[in-house]
Amino acid sequence: MSRIKRGINARKKRRKILKLAKGFFGARSRLLRTATEAVNKAMKYAFRDRRARKREISPTLDCAHQCSCQYQQYILQPLNLQYEENGH
């Protein structure tokens, strides 16, 4: 039976973590252990905040439906009024 060498897979795994940590400050983007912790925490926050954003949009979307207009028009309406008041 031949010997199995797993270095390639390990390197791929490490490279993937460091790629995800790109842009983090200091050791969080360079050292594997701290980068892993930083990436895992960032992923947790991203997962949590995607759901929070949906909860935030939902009441606004309901208001838009009550006004019988689209969400985008409902959000941009105050901005358009402000834009017209400034003489543009």
mmCIF file as gemmi writes it, N, C-alpha and C atoms, coordinates in Angstrom:
data_model
loop_
_atom_site.group_PDB
_atom_site.id
_atom_site.type_symbol
_atom_site.label_atom_id
_atom_site.label_alt_id
_atom_site.label_comp_id
_atom_site.label_asym_id
_atom_site.label_entity_id
_atom_site.label_seq_id
_atom_site.pdbx_PDB_ins_code
_atom_site.Cartn_x
_atom_site.Cartn_y
_atom_site.Cartn_z
_atom_site.occupancy
_atom_site.B_iso_or_equiv
_atom_site.pdbx_formal_charge
_atom_site.auth_seq_id
_atom_site.auth_asym_id
_atom_site.pdbx_PDB_model_num
ATOM 1 N N . MET Axp A 1 ? 0.84 -1.182 0 1 0 ? 1 A 1
ATOM 2 C CA . MET Axp A 1 ? 0 0 0 1 0 ? 1 A 1
ATOM 3 C C . MET Axp A 1 ? 0.889 1.252 0 1 0 ? 1 A 1
ATOM 4 N N . SER Axp A 2 ? 0.526 2.205 -0.836 1 0 ? 2 A 1
ATOM 5 C CA . SER Axp A 2 ? 1.356 3.402 -0.942 1 0 ? 2 A 1
ATOM 6 C C . SER Axp A 2 ? 1.028 4.411 0.163 1 0 ? 2 A 1
ATOM 7 N N . ARG Axp A 3 ? 1.984 5.264 0.393 1 0 ? 3 A 1
ATOM 8 C CA . ARG Axp A 3 ? 1.865 6.259 1.448 1 0 ? 3 A 1
ATOM 9 C C . ARG Axp A 3 ? 0.989 7.416 0.968 1 0 ? 3 A 1
ATOM 10 N N . ILE Axp A 4 ? 0.089 7.877 1.838 1 0 ? 4 A 1
ATOM 11 C CA . ILE Axp A 4 ? -0.794 8.984 1.49 1 0 ? 4 A 1
ATOM 12 C C . ILE Axp A 4 ? -0.204 10.266 2.06 1 0 ? 4 A 1
ATOM 13 N N . LYS Axp A 5 ? -0.057 11.248 1.208 1 0 ? 5 A 1
ATOM 14 C CA . LYS Axp A 5 ? 0.501 12.531 1.644 1 0 ? 5 A 1
ATOM 15 C C . LYS Axp A 5 ? -0.603 13.574 1.541 1 0 ? 5 A 1
ATOM 16 N N . ARG Axp A 6 ? -0.831 14.308 2.624 1 0 ? 6 A 1
ATOM 17 C CA . ARG Axp A 6 ? -1.97 15.219 2.684 1 0 ? 6 A 1
ATOM 18 C C . ARG Axp A 6 ? -1.562 16.69 2.698 1 0 ? 6 A 1
ATOM 19 N N . GLY Axp A 7 ? -0.317 16.982 2.402 1 0 ? 7 A 1
ATOM 20 C CA . GLY Axp A 7 ? 0.17 18.352 2.476 1 0 ? 7 A 1
ATOM 21 C C . GLY Axp A 7 ? -0.572 19.312 1.566 1 0 ? 7 A 1
ATOM 22 N N . ILE Axp A 8 ? -0.953 18.844 0.401 1 0 ? 8 A 1
ATOM 23 C CA . ILE Axp A 8 ? -1.635 19.702 -0.569 1 0 ? 8 A 1
ATOM 24 C C . ILE Axp A 8 ? -2.981 20.16 -0.016 1 0 ? 8 A 1
ATOM 25 N N . ASN Axp A 9 ? -3.734 19.233 0.555 1 0 ? 9 A 1
ATOM 26 C CA . ASN Axp A 9 ? -5.048 19.577 1.105 1 0 ? 9 A 1
ATOM 27 C C . ASN Axp A 9 ? -4.929 20.53 2.287 1 0 ? 9 A 1
ATOM 28 N N . ALA Axp A 10 ? -3.939 20.289 3.137 1 0 ? 10 A 1
ATOM 29 C CA . ALA Axp A 10 ? -3.734 21.156 4.293 1 0 ? 10 A 1
ATOM 30 C C . ALA Axp A 10 ? -3.385 22.566 3.829 1 0 ? 10 A 1
ATOM 31 N N . ARG Axp A 11 ? -2.527 22.663 2.839 1 0 ? 11 A 1
ATOM 32 C CA . ARG Axp A 11 ? -2.123 23.968 2.304 1 0 ? 11 A 1
ATOM 33 C C . ARG Axp A 11 ? -3.32 24.695 1.709 1 0 ? 11 A 1
ATOM 34 N N . LYS Axp A 12 ? -4.17 23.958 0.983 1 0 ? 12 A 1
ATOM 35 C CA . LYS Axp A 12 ? -5.379 24.546 0.392 1 0 ? 12 A 1
ATOM 36 C C . LYS Axp A 12 ? -6.286 25.121 1.471 1 0 ? 12 A 1
ATOM 37 N N . LYS Axp A 13 ? -6.442 24.353 2.552 1 0 ? 13 A 1
ATOM 38 C CA . LYS Axp A 13 ? -7.303 24.772 3.659 1 0 ? 13 A 1
ATOM 39 C C . LYS Axp A 13 ? -6.775 26.056 4.3 1 0 ? 13 A 1
ATOM 40 N N . ARG Axp A 14 ? -5.461 26.09 4.521 1 0 ? 14 A 1
ATOM 41 C CA . ARG Axp A 14 ? -4.844 27.274 5.129 1 0 ? 14 A 1
ATOM 42 C C . ARG Axp A 14 ? -4.953 28.481 4.219 1 0 ? 14 A 1
ATOM 43 N N . ARG Axp A 15 ? -4.719 28.25 2.936 1 0 ? 15 A 1
ATOM 44 C CA . ARG Axp A 15 ? -4.78 29.342 1.968 1 0 ? 15 A 1
ATOM 45 C C . ARG Axp A 15 ? -6.19 29.921 1.9 1 0 ? 15 A 1
ATOM 46 N N . LYS Axp A 16 ? -7.19 29.045 2 1 0 ? 16 A 1
ATOM 47 C CA . LYS Axp A 16 ? -8.583 29.49 1.958 1 0 ? 16 A 1
ATOM 48 C C . LYS Axp A 16 ? -8.901 30.403 3.138 1 0 ? 16 A 1
ATOM 49 N N . ILE Axp A 17 ? -8.438 30.016 4.335 1 0 ? 17 A 1
ATOM 50 C CA . ILE Axp A 17 ? -8.672 30.827 5.534 1 0 ? 17 A 1
ATOM 51 C C . ILE Axp A 17 ? -7.995 32.183 5.398 1 0 ? 17 A 1
ATOM 52 N N . LEU Axp A 18 ? -6.733 32.17 4.952 1 0 ? 18 A 1
ATOM 53 C CA . LEU Axp A 18 ? -5.984 33.424 4.832 1 0 ? 18 A 1
ATOM 54 C C . LEU Axp A 18 ? -6.57 34.321 3.74 1 0 ? 18 A 1
ATOM 55 N N . LYS Axp A 19 ? -7.148 33.713 2.72 1 0 ? 19 A 1
ATOM 56 C CA . LYS Axp A 19 ? -7.79 34.505 1.678 1 0 ? 19 A 1
ATOM 57 C C . LYS Axp A 19 ? -9.04 35.194 2.228 1 0 ? 19 A 1
ATOM 58 N N . LEU Axp A 20 ? -9.804 34.488 3.059 1 0 ? 20 A 1
ATOM 59 C CA . LEU Axp A 20 ? -10.991 35.076 3.67 1 0 ? 20 A 1
ATOM 60 C C . LEU Axp A 20 ? -10.63 36.186 4.66 1 0 ? 20 A 1
ATOM 61 N N . ALA Axp A 21 ? -9.42 36.078 5.255 1 0 ? 21 A 1
ATOM 62 C CA . ALA Axp A 21 ? -8.984 37.06 6.253 1 0 ? 21 A 1
ATOM 63 C C . ALA Axp A 21 ? -8.294 38.262 5.615 1 0 ? 21 A 1
ATOM 64 N N . LYS Axp A 22 ? -8.268 38.317 4.309 1 0 ? 22 A 1
ATOM 65 C CA . LYS Axp A 22 ? -7.602 39.424 3.625 1 0 ? 22 A 1
ATOM 66 C C . LYS Axp A 22 ? -8.277 40.742 4.005 1 0 ? 22 A 1
ATOM 67 N N . GLY Axp A 23 ? -7.479 41.734 4.366 1 0 ? 23 A 1
ATOM 68 C CA . GLY Axp A 23 ? -8.024 43.033 4.754 1 0 ? 23 A 1
ATOM 69 C C . GLY Axp A 23 ? -8.168 43.194 6.25 1 0 ? 23 A 1
ATOM 70 N N . PHE Axp A 24 ? -8.017 42.111 7.009 1 0 ? 24 A 1
ATOM 71 C CA . PHE Axp A 24 ? -8.07 42.22 8.462 1 0 ? 24 A 1
ATOM 72 C C . PHE Axp A 24 ? -6.769 42.852 8.945 1 0 ? 24 A 1
ATOM 73 N N . PHE Axp A 25 ? -6.782 43.416 10.141 1 0 ? 25 A 1
ATOM 74 C CA . PHE Axp A 25 ? -5.641 44.181 10.654 1 0 ? 25 A 1
ATOM 75 C C . PHE Axp A 25 ? -4.609 43.275 11.317 1 0 ? 25 A 1
ATOM 76 N N . GLY Axp A 26 ? -3.354 43.513 11.003 1 0 ? 26 A 1
ATOM 77 C CA . GLY Axp A 26 ? -2.24 42.877 11.696 1 0 ? 26 A 1
ATOM 78 C C . GLY Axp A 26 ? -2.202 41.367 11.559 1 0 ? 26 A 1
ATOM 79 N N . ALA Axp A 27 ? -1.99 40.708 12.711 1 0 ? 27 A 1
ATOM 80 C CA . ALA Axp A 27 ? -1.84 39.253 12.728 1 0 ? 27 A 1
ATOM 81 C C . ALA Axp A 27 ? -3.107 38.542 12.281 1 0 ? 27 A 1
ATOM 82 N N . ARG Axp A 28 ? -4.239 39.212 12.37 1 0 ? 28 A 1
ATOM 83 C CA . ARG Axp A 28 ? -5.511 38.585 11.995 1 0 ? 28 A 1
ATOM 84 C C . ARG Axp A 28 ? -5.551 38.235 10.51 1 0 ? 28 A 1
ATOM 85 N N . SER Axp A 29 ? -4.672 38.847 9.732 1 0 ? 29 A 1
ATOM 86 C CA . SER Axp A 29 ? -4.64 38.499 8.306 1 0 ? 29 A 1
ATOM 87 C C . SER Axp A 29 ? -3.404 37.685 7.944 1 0 ? 29 A 1
ATOM 88 N N . ARG Axp A 30 ? -2.474 37.479 8.914 1 0 ? 30 A 1
ATOM 89 C CA . ARG Axp A 30 ? -1.21 36.813 8.575 1 0 ? 30 A 1
ATOM 90 C C . ARG Axp A 30 ? -1.012 35.465 9.256 1 0 ? 30 A 1
ATOM 91 N N . LEU Axp A 31 ? -1.416 35.364 10.514 1 0 ? 31 A 1
ATOM 92 C CA . LEU Axp A 31 ? -1.181 34.141 11.275 1 0 ? 31 A 1
ATOM 93 C C . LEU Axp A 31 ? -2.408 33.251 11.199 1 0 ? 31 A 1
ATOM 94 N N . LEU Axp A 32 ? -2.186 31.966 10.979 1 0 ? 32 A 1
ATOM 95 C CA . LEU Axp A 32 ? -3.3 31.058 10.717 1 0 ? 32 A 1
ATOM 96 C C . LEU Axp A 32 ? -4.282 30.971 11.875 1 0 ? 32 A 1
ATOM 97 N N . ARG Axp A 33 ? -3.773 30.84 13.097 1 0 ? 33 A 1
ATOM 98 C CA . ARG Axp A 33 ? -4.675 30.644 14.225 1 0 ? 33 A 1
ATOM 99 C C . ARG Axp A 33 ? -5.547 31.877 14.469 1 0 ? 33 A 1
ATOM 100 N N . THR Axp A 34 ? -4.927 33.046 14.499 1 0 ? 34 A 1
ATOM 101 C CA . THR Axp A 34 ? -5.716 34.261 14.735 1 0 ? 34 A 1
ATOM 102 C C . THR Axp A 34 ? -6.62 34.557 13.541 1 0 ? 34 A 1
ATOM 103 N N . ALA Axp A 35 ? -6.138 34.248 12.338 1 0 ? 35 A 1
ATOM 104 C CA . ALA Axp A 35 ? -6.962 34.457 11.144 1 0 ? 35 A 1
ATOM 105 C C . ALA Axp A 35 ? -8.187 33.546 11.179 1 0 ? 35 A 1
ATOM 106 N N . THR Axp A 36 ? -8.009 32.312 11.629 1 0 ? 36 A 1
ATOM 107 C CA . THR Axp A 36 ? -9.128 31.37 11.727 1 0 ? 36 A 1
ATOM 108 C C . THR Axp A 36 ? -10.171 31.893 12.706 1 0 ? 36 A 1
ATOM 109 N N . GLU Axp A 37 ? -9.708 32.367 13.857 1 0 ? 37 A 1
ATOM 110 C CA . GLU Axp A 37 ? -10.643 32.91 14.851 1 0 ? 37 A 1
ATOM 111 C C . GLU Axp A 37 ? -11.378 34.119 14.3 1 0 ? 37 A 1
ATOM 112 N N . ALA Axp A 38 ? -10.637 35.002 13.633 1 0 ? 38 A 1
ATOM 113 C CA . ALA Axp A 38 ? -11.237 36.217 13.088 1 0 ? 38 A 1
ATOM 114 C C . ALA Axp A 38 ? -12.264 35.892 12.008 1 0 ? 38 A 1
ATOM 115 N N . VAL Axp A 39 ? -11.934 34.946 11.142 1 0 ? 39 A 1
ATOM 116 C CA . VAL Axp A 39 ? -12.847 34.572 10.053 1 0 ? 39 A 1
ATOM 117 C C . VAL Axp A 39 ? -14.101 33.916 10.618 1 0 ? 39 A 1
ATOM 118 N N . ASN Axp A 40 ? -13.931 33.026 11.585 1 0 ? 40 A 1
ATOM 119 C CA . ASN Axp A 40 ? -15.095 32.361 12.181 1 0 ? 40 A 1
ATOM 120 C C . ASN Axp A 40 ? -16.03 33.374 12.843 1 0 ? 40 A 1
ATOM 121 N N . LYS Axp A 41 ? -15.451 34.33 13.547 1 0 ? 41 A 1
ATOM 122 C CA . LYS Axp A 41 ? -16.265 35.346 14.208 1 0 ? 41 A 1
ATOM 123 C C . LYS Axp A 41 ? -16.96 36.232 13.174 1 0 ? 41 A 1
ATOM 124 N N . ALA Axp A 42 ? -16.234 36.58 12.113 1 0 ? 42 A 1
ATOM 125 C CA . ALA Axp A 42 ? -16.816 37.404 11.061 1 0 ? 42 A 1
ATOM 126 C C . ALA Axp A 42 ? -17.978 36.682 10.386 1 0 ? 42 A 1
ATOM 127 N N . MET Axp A 43 ? -17.815 35.38 10.172 1 0 ? 43 A 1
ATOM 128 C CA . MET Axp A 43 ? -18.897 34.596 9.558 1 0 ? 43 A 1
ATOM 129 C C . MET Axp A 43 ? -20.13 34.549 10.457 1 0 ? 43 A 1
ATOM 130 N N . LYS Axp A 44 ? -19.89 34.427 11.768 1 0 ? 44 A 1
ATOM 131 C CA . LYS Axp A 44 ? -21.013 34.435 12.716 1 0 ? 44 A 1
ATOM 132 C C . LYS Axp A 44 ? -21.769 35.753 12.648 1 0 ? 44 A 1
ATOM 133 N N . TYR Axp A 45 ? -21.003 36.86 12.654 1 0 ? 45 A 1
ATOM 134 C CA . TYR Axp A 45 ? -21.631 38.18 12.585 1 0 ? 45 A 1
ATOM 135 C C . TYR Axp A 45 ? -22.389 38.358 11.274 1 0 ? 45 A 1
ATOM 136 N N . ALA Axp A 46 ? -21.815 37.89 10.18 1 0 ? 46 A 1
ATOM 137 C CA . ALA Axp A 46 ? -22.461 38.027 8.875 1 0 ? 46 A 1
ATOM 138 C C . ALA Axp A 46 ? -23.785 37.268 8.848 1 0 ? 46 A 1
ATOM 139 N N . PHE Axp A 47 ? -23.772 36.053 9.4 1 0 ? 47 A 1
ATOM 140 C CA . PHE Axp A 47 ? -24.988 35.227 9.448 1 0 ? 47 A 1
ATOM 141 C C . PHE Axp A 47 ? -26.058 35.917 10.283 1 0 ? 47 A 1
ATOM 142 N N . ARG Axp A 48 ? -25.649 36.404 11.469 1 0 ? 48 A 1
ATOM 143 C CA . ARG Axp A 48 ? -26.584 37.063 12.387 1 0 ? 48 A 1
ATOM 144 C C . ARG Axp A 48 ? -27.159 38.331 11.747 1 0 ? 48 A 1
ATOM 145 N N . ASP Axp A 49 ? -26.298 39.127 11.12 1 0 ? 49 A 1
ATOM 146 C CA . ASP Axp A 49 ? -26.731 40.423 10.615 1 0 ? 49 A 1
ATOM 147 C C . ASP Axp A 49 ? -27.544 40.325 9.336 1 0 ? 49 A 1
ATOM 148 N N . ARG Axp A 50 ? -27.385 39.24 8.584 1 0 ? 50 A 1
ATOM 149 C CA . ARG Axp A 50 ? -28.267 39.053 7.426 1 0 ? 50 A 1
ATOM 150 C C . ARG Axp A 50 ? -29.699 38.899 7.891 1 0 ? 50 A 1
ATOM 151 N N . ARG Axp A 51 ? -29.882 38.161 8.972 1 0 ? 51 A 1
ATOM 152 C CA . ARG Axp A 51 ? -31.232 38 9.51 1 0 ? 51 A 1
ATOM 153 C C . ARG Axp A 51 ? -31.744 39.287 10.131 1 0 ? 51 A 1
ATOM 154 N N . ALA Axp A 52 ? -30.872 40.033 10.796 1 0 ? 52 A 1
ATOM 155 C CA . ALA Axp A 52 ? -31.262 41.31 11.401 1 0 ? 52 A 1
ATOM 156 C C . ALA Axp A 52 ? -31.712 42.295 10.323 1 0 ? 52 A 1
ATOM 157 N N . ARG Axp A 53 ? -31.013 42.292 9.19 1 0 ? 53 A 1
ATOM 158 C CA . ARG Axp A 53 ? -31.379 43.198 8.101 1 0 ? 53 A 1
ATOM 159 C C . ARG Axp A 53 ? -32.763 42.861 7.574 1 0 ? 53 A 1
ATOM 160 N N . LYS Axp A 54 ? -33.058 41.559 7.494 1 0 ? 54 A 1
ATOM 161 C CA . LYS Axp A 54 ? -34.381 41.154 7.017 1 0 ? 54 A 1
ATOM 162 C C . LYS Axp A 54 ? -35.472 41.599 7.994 1 0 ? 54 A 1
ATOM 163 N N . ARG Axp A 55 ? -35.164 41.52 9.297 1 0 ? 55 A 1
ATOM 164 C CA . ARG Axp A 55 ? -36.138 41.985 10.298 1 0 ? 55 A 1
ATOM 165 C C . ARG Axp A 55 ? -36.335 43.496 10.201 1 0 ? 55 A 1
ATOM 166 N N . GLU Axp A 56 ? -35.274 44.208 9.859 1 0 ? 56 A 1
ATOM 167 C CA . GLU Axp A 56 ? -35.332 45.66 9.766 1 0 ? 56 A 1
ATOM 168 C C . GLU Axp A 56 ? -36.136 46.098 8.549 1 0 ? 56 A 1
ATOM 169 N N . ILE Axp A 57 ? -35.965 45.391 7.442 1 0 ? 57 A 1
ATOM 170 C CA . ILE Axp A 57 ? -36.637 45.765 6.2 1 0 ? 57 A 1
ATOM 171 C C . ILE Axp A 57 ? -38.123 45.423 6.253 1 0 ? 57 A 1
ATOM 172 N N . SER Axp A 58 ? -38.491 44.388 6.96 1 0 ? 58 A 1
ATOM 173 C CA . SER Axp A 58 ? -39.855 43.884 6.939 1 0 ? 58 A 1
ATOM 174 C C . SER Axp A 58 ? -40.913 44.934 7.315 1 0 ? 58 A 1
ATOM 175 N N . PRO Axp A 59 ? -40.788 45.678 8.435 1 0 ? 59 A 1
ATOM 176 C CA . PRO Axp A 59 ? -41.805 46.685 8.756 1 0 ? 59 A 1
ATOM 177 C C . PRO Axp A 59 ? -41.873 47.801 7.713 1 0 ? 59 A 1
ATOM 178 N N . THR Axp A 60 ? -40.725 48.184 7.178 1 0 ? 60 A 1
ATOM 179 C CA . THR Axp A 60 ? -40.698 49.219 6.152 1 0 ? 60 A 1
ATOM 180 C C . THR Axp A 60 ? -41.411 48.742 4.897 1 0 ? 60 A 1
ATOM 181 N N . LEU Axp A 61 ? -41.22 47.472 4.579 1 0 ? 61 A 1
ATOM 182 C CA . LEU Axp A 61 ? -41.875 46.894 3.417 1 0 ? 61 A 1
ATOM 183 C C . LEU Axp A 61 ? -43.389 46.886 3.609 1 0 ? 61 A 1
ATOM 184 N N . ASP Axp A 62 ? -43.842 46.603 4.834 1 0 ? 62 A 1
ATOM 185 C CA . ASP Axp A 62 ? -45.272 46.628 5.123 1 0 ? 62 A 1
ATOM 186 C C . ASP Axp A 62 ? -45.851 48.023 4.914 1 0 ? 62 A 1
ATOM 187 N N . CYS Axp A 63 ? -45.117 49.049 5.368 1 0 ? 63 A 1
ATOM 188 C CA . CYS Axp A 63 ? -45.568 50.428 5.176 1 0 ? 63 A 1
ATOM 189 C C . CYS Axp A 63 ? -45.667 50.764 3.694 1 0 ? 63 A 1
ATOM 190 N N . ALA Axp A 64 ? -44.704 50.3 2.925 1 0 ? 64 A 1
ATOM 191 C CA . ALA Axp A 64 ? -44.722 50.556 1.484 1 0 ? 64 A 1
ATOM 192 C C . ALA Axp A 64 ? -45.937 49.909 0.839 1 0 ? 64 A 1
ATOM 193 N N . HIS Axp A 65 ? -46.278 48.694 1.279 1 0 ? 65 A 1
ATOM 194 C CA . HIS Axp A 65 ? -47.452 48.018 0.717 1 0 ? 65 A 1
ATOM 195 C C . HIS Axp A 65 ? -48.733 48.75 1.09 1 0 ? 65 A 1
ATOM 196 N N . GLN Axp A 66 ? -48.795 49.311 2.291 1 0 ? 66 A 1
ATOM 197 C CA . GLN Axp A 66 ? -49.987 50.062 2.704 1 0 ? 66 A 1
ATOM 198 C C . GLN Axp A 66 ? -50.156 51.327 1.872 1 0 ? 66 A 1
ATOM 199 N N . CYS Axp A 67 ? -49.038 51.931 1.484 1 0 ? 67 A 1
ATOM 200 C CA . CYS Axp A 67 ? -49.079 53.127 0.63 1 0 ? 67 A 1
ATOM 201 C C . CYS Axp A 67 ? -49.279 52.76 -0.836 1 0 ? 67 A 1
ATOM 202 N N . SER Axp A 68 ? -49.368 51.486 -1.105 1 0 ? 68 A 1
ATOM 203 C CA . SER Axp A 68 ? -49.511 50.918 -2.452 1 0 ? 68 A 1
ATOM 204 C C . SER Axp A 68 ? -48.449 51.448 -3.415 1 0 ? 68 A 1
ATOM 205 N N . CYS Axp A 69 ? -47.209 51.387 -2.967 1 0 ? 69 A 1
ATOM 206 C CA . CYS Axp A 69 ? -46.095 51.717 -3.855 1 0 ? 69 A 1
ATOM 207 C C . CYS Axp A 69 ? -44.969 50.717 -3.621 1 0 ? 69 A 1
ATOM 208 N N . GLN Axp A 70 ? -44.012 50.718 -4.513 1 0 ? 70 A 1
ATOM 209 C CA . GLN Axp A 70 ? -42.908 49.781 -4.399 1 0 ? 70 A 1
ATOM 210 C C . GLN Axp A 70 ? -41.96 50.224 -3.282 1 0 ? 70 A 1
ATOM 211 N N . TYR Axp A 71 ? -41.22 49.254 -2.763 1 0 ? 71 A 1
ATOM 212 C CA . TYR Axp A 71 ? -40.292 49.51 -1.662 1 0 ? 71 A 1
ATOM 213 C C . TYR Axp A 71 ? -39.26 50.56 -2.053 1 0 ? 71 A 1
ATOM 214 N N . GLN Axp A 72 ? -38.707 50.447 -3.25 1 0 ? 72 A 1
ATOM 215 C CA . GLN Axp A 72 ? -37.662 51.373 -3.696 1 0 ? 72 A 1
ATOM 216 C C . GLN Axp A 72 ? -38.189 52.801 -3.778 1 0 ? 72 A 1
ATOM 217 N N . GLN Axp A 73 ? -39.392 52.97 -4.312 1 0 ? 73 A 1
ATOM 218 C CA . GLN Axp A 73 ? -39.99 54.306 -4.394 1 0 ? 73 A 1
ATOM 219 C C . GLN Axp A 73 ? -40.279 54.854 -3.004 1 0 ? 73 A 1
ATOM 220 N N . TYR Axp A 74 ? -40.72 53.986 -2.103 1 0 ? 74 A 1
ATOM 221 C CA . TYR Axp A 74 ? -41.028 54.398 -0.732 1 0 ? 74 A 1
ATOM 222 C C . TYR Axp A 74 ? -39.776 54.898 -0.021 1 0 ? 74 A 1
ATOM 223 N N . ILE Axp A 75 ? -38.647 54.216 -0.244 1 0 ? 75 A 1
ATOM 224 C CA . ILE Axp A 75 ? -37.391 54.593 0.396 1 0 ? 75 A 1
ATOM 225 C C . ILE Axp A 75 ? -36.817 55.865 -0.231 1 0 ? 75 A 1
ATOM 226 N N . LEU Axp A 76 ? -36.887 55.98 -1.552 1 0 ? 76 A 1
ATOM 227 C CA . LEU Axp A 76 ? -36.259 57.103 -2.25 1 0 ? 76 A 1
ATOM 228 C C . LEU Axp A 76 ? -37.111 58.365 -2.284 1 0 ? 76 A 1
ATOM 229 N N . GLN Axp A 77 ? -38.383 58.278 -1.921 1 0 ? 77 A 1
ATOM 230 C CA . GLN Axp A 77 ? -39.287 59.419 -2.005 1 0 ? 77 A 1
ATOM 231 C C . GLN Axp A 77 ? -38.792 60.635 -1.2 1 0 ? 77 A 1
ATOM 232 N N . PRO Axp A 78 ? -38.4 60.476 0.079 1 0 ? 78 A 1
ATOM 233 C CA . PRO Axp A 78 ? -37.889 61.65 0.817 1 0 ? 78 A 1
ATOM 234 C C . PRO Axp A 78 ? -36.611 62.223 0.203 1 0 ? 78 A 1
ATOM 235 N N . LEU Axp A 79 ? -35.766 61.365 -0.339 1 0 ? 79 A 1
ATOM 236 C CA . LEU Axp A 79 ? -34.53 61.832 -0.966 1 0 ? 79 A 1
ATOM 237 C C . LEU Axp A 79 ? -34.827 62.64 -2.225 1 0 ? 79 A 1
ATOM 238 N N . ASN Axp A 80 ? -35.815 62.189 -2.998 1 0 ? 80 A 1
ATOM 239 C CA . ASN Axp A 80 ? -36.183 62.911 -4.216 1 0 ? 80 A 1
ATOM 240 C C . ASN Axp A 80 ? -36.764 64.279 -3.889 1 0 ? 80 A 1
ATOM 241 N N . LEU Axp A 81 ? -37.581 64.359 -2.843 1 0 ? 81 A 1
ATOM 242 C CA . LEU Axp A 81 ? -38.152 65.645 -2.436 1 0 ? 81 A 1
ATOM 243 C C . LEU Axp A 81 ? -37.047 66.606 -2.003 1 0 ? 81 A 1
ATOM 244 N N . GLN Axp A 82 ? -36.108 66.107 -1.239 1 0 ? 82 A 1
ATOM 245 C CA . GLN Axp A 82 ? -34.993 66.921 -0.767 1 0 ? 82 A 1
ATOM 246 C C . GLN Axp A 82 ? -34.152 67.401 -1.963 1 0 ? 82 A 1
ATOM 247 N N . TYR Axp A 83 ? -33.973 66.542 -2.932 1 0 ? 83 A 1
ATOM 248 C CA . TYR Axp A 83 ? -33.2 66.865 -4.127 1 0 ? 83 A 1
ATOM 249 C C . TYR Axp A 83 ? -33.874 67.981 -4.913 1 0 ? 83 A 1
ATOM 250 N N . GLU Axp A 84 ? -35.213 67.909 -5.038 1 0 ? 84 A 1
ATOM 251 C CA . GLU Axp A 84 ? -35.962 68.936 -5.781 1 0 ? 84 A 1
ATOM 252 C C . GLU Axp A 84 ? -35.984 70.265 -5.033 1 0 ? 84 A 1
ATOM 253 N N . GLU Axp A 85 ? -36.028 70.219 -3.694 1 0 ? 85 A 1
ATOM 254 C CA . GLU Axp A 85 ? -36.047 71.462 -2.901 1 0 ? 85 A 1
ATOM 255 C C . GLU Axp A 85 ? -34.732 72.23 -3.054 1 0 ? 85 A 1
ATOM 256 N N . ASN Axp A 86 ? -33.649 71.529 -3.276 1 0 ? 86 A 1
ATOM 257 C CA . ASN Axp A 86 ? -32.356 72.181 -3.427 1 0 ? 86 A 1
ATOM 258 C C . ASN Axp A 86 ? -32.154 72.773 -4.811 1 0 ? 86 A 1
ATOM 259 N N . GLY Axp A 87 ? -33.16 72.689 -5.659 1 0 ? 87 A 1
ATOM 260 C CA . GLY Axp A 87 ? -33.108 73.315 -6.973 1 0 ? 87 A 1
ATOM 261 C C . GLY Axp A 87 ? -32.413 72.524 -8.048 1 0 ? 87 A 1
ATOM 262 N N . HIS Axp A 88 ? -32.423 71.207 -7.924 1 0 ? 88 A 1
ATOM 263 C CA . HIS Axp A 88 ? -31.779 70.363 -8.941 1 0 ? 88 A 1
ATOM 264 C C . HIS Axp A 88 ? -32.795 69.821 -9.903 1 0 ? 88 A 1
